[in-house]
Amino acid sequence: MMTSEERIRVRLRLTAPRAMAAAGILFALLFAASVILMRLALPETLSSDTSWVEQGARWITLSLLLMPFAGITFLWFMGVIRDRLSEVEEHFLSTVFMGSGLLFLAMVFVAMAIAGGIVTSVGIQGSQNIQPDLVVFGRAVMLQISNVYALRMAGAFMISLGTIWLRTKLMPRWLVIVTYAVALILLVVINLSLWIALIFPAWVFFVSVFFLLTNLRGPVQA
């Protein structure tokens, strides 16, 4: 007969894959929606014109509302993954995995906060009264943080997780290769277009759906 504590552990193991998949799918959808809304509000190129801030304020505000919830689901996604790897966890890889994931999320939040600061400033002073250089500088910093630094942390996150999957054989080798390839794109490609940021949530969505379907087809391995 199992004790109550053992029953709780078994129940958590049975629900953990679905929790990871649900969190990953929610993160991918919320993060992608936030990025798309932000991209629709921003002009294609940098310029001294600040009218886009007022014109796209509604889209930017909605993007800012979605991103915190995307961050919460990403933390849940990371937590469930680490719980599943607790018995085979390597300190080095787990440190890189957690550190890069948290840095990615922190940088995204900082970039979104800068966007929110721009919208708030223009809303208070008006686009005619605010200095265009400040808007241009703020937008450039936001894109540098999100597309250069945050995406590289996302690439490091994927490489560490892919290496863990390779060593533990928790995921098929082809998925590990795909993970490495996508991570290499994020590490090498430098592009200030927000569209490239959609690569990471697309990968999370794919992995989450794959993990969910795999565990629905058969029993969850301990």
Secondary structure by P-SEA (a helix, b strand, c coil): cccaaaaaaaaaaaaaaaaaaaaaaaaaaaaaaaaaaaaaaccccccccccccccaaaaaaaaaaaaaaaaaaaaaaaaaaaaaacccccaaaaaaaaaaaaaaaaaaaaaaaaaaaaaaaaaacccccccaaaaaaaaaaaaaaacccaaaaaaaaaaaaaaaaaaaccccaaaaaaaaaaaaaaaccccccccccaaaaaaaaaaaaaaaaaaaaccccc
